[in-house]
Amino acid sequence: MTTEQKRAVQSTARQLSIVACAGSGKTSTIINRVAHVINHGIAKPSEITVITFTVKAADELRIRLQDVVSNTRHLADLYCGTIHAFCHHVPIPLKSPPKSAGNEHPIPEEVATP
């Protein structure tokens, strides 16, 4: 691992965004970070969310995590999926239509009515 990857894995920050070019080790860094957090008791799997852009990346992360997490019993409680699937499952209650700042297009009547 590079120095930057080690810093990401061992970071005490609650939230991390790993941004790098293709083939630079993002997946390995994320896997080692999640394993570090779980194996050191910093967080439970149910408290961890890993968001990717592709289903293929999410599947690979899930498979590879099983190899490095010491106790995989609760690993199924960890959310690992695409940003699209995550947003699909997050409930967003709309009690009233959003207020316009004055420069947006008006909300069509059928959308604004609950």
C-alpha positions in Angstrom: 0.0 0.0 0.0 1.1 3.5 -0.7 1.4 6.1 2.1 -1.9 7.7 1.0 -3.7 4.4 1.0 -2.4 3.6 4.5 -3.6 7.0 5.7 -7.1 6.3 4.3 -7.2 2.8 5.9 -6.1 4.1 9.4 -7.9 7.4 9.3 -10.1 8.2 12.4 -12.5 10.2 10.2 -16.1 8.8 10.3 -16.6 9.5 6.6 -14.1 9.0 3.8 -14.4 9.6 0.0 -11.8 7.6 -1.9 -11.2 9.2 -5.3 -8.5 8.0 -7.6 -7.9 6.9 -11.2 -8.6 3.4 -12.6 -6.2 0.8 -11.4 -4.8 2.8 -8.5 -6.0 0.5 -5.7 -9.3 2.1 -4.7 -11.0 -1.2 -4.1 -8.2 -2.6 -2.1 -8.0 0.6 0.0 -11.8 0.5 0.7 -11.6 -3.2 1.6 -8.7 -2.7 4.0 -10.4 0.4 5.5 -13.7 -1.5 6.2 -11.7 -4.5 7.6 -9.7 -2.2 9.8 -12.8 -0.5 11.2 -14.6 -3.8 11.9 -11.6 -5.8 13.1 -10.6 -3.0 15.6 -14.1 -2.6 16.9 -14.3 1.0 15.7 -17.7 0.3 14.1 -20.1 -2.6 13.6 -20.9 -3.8 10.1 -24.5 -2.4 10.5 -23.0 1.1 11.0 -21.0 1.0 7.7 -22.1 2.1 4.2 -20.0 1.5 1.2 -21.3 3.1 -2.0 -20.0 2.4 -5.5 -21.1 3.3 -9.0 -21.4 -0.1 -10.4 -23.0 -3.4 -9.4 -19.8 -5.2 -10.4 -17.7 -3.1 -8.0 -20.2 -3.7 -5.2 -20.2 -7.5 -5.7 -16.4 -7.6 -5.8 -16.2 -5.6 -2.6 -18.6 -7.9 -0.8 -16.7 -11.0 -1.9 -13.3 -9.6 -1.0 -14.4 -8.3 2.4 -15.2 -11.9 3.4 -11.5 -12.7 3.0 -10.2 -10.0 5.3 -12.8 -9.4 8.0 -12.0 -11.5 11.0 -15.6 -12.2 12.0 -17.9 -12.4 9.0 -21.0 -13.3 11.1 -22.6 -9.9 10.8 -21.0 -8.8 7.5 -24.4 -9.2 5.8 -25.5 -6.2 8.0 -23.0 -3.9 6.1 -24.6 -2.0 3.2 -22.5 -2.3 0.1 -24.1 -1.3 -3.2 -24.6 1.3 -5.8 -25.5 4.9 -5.2 -28.7 4.3 -7.2 -29.8 1.3 -5.0 -29.0 3.3 -1.9 -31.1 6.2 -2.9 -33.9 3.9 -3.9 -34.1 2.6 -0.4 -33.8 5.9 1.5 -37.3 7.2 2.3 -37.7 10.9 1.6 -41.0 12.2 3.0 -42.4 15.2 1.1 -44.9 17.0 3.3 -45.2 19.8 0.9 -43.7 20.8 -2.5 -40.2 22.4 -2.3 -40.3 26.2 -2.2 -39.1 27.9 -5.3 -36.3 30.4 -5.0 -37.9 32.4 -7.7 -35.7 31.4 -10.6 -36.6 27.7 -11.0 -39.4 26.3 -13.2 -42.7 25.9 -11.4 -43.6 22.4 -10.2 -46.3 20.9 -12.4 -49.7 20.6 -10.7 -49.8 16.8 -10.7 -46.4 16.5 -9.1 -47.1 19.2 -6.4 -50.4 17.5 -5.2 -49.8 14.8 -2.6 
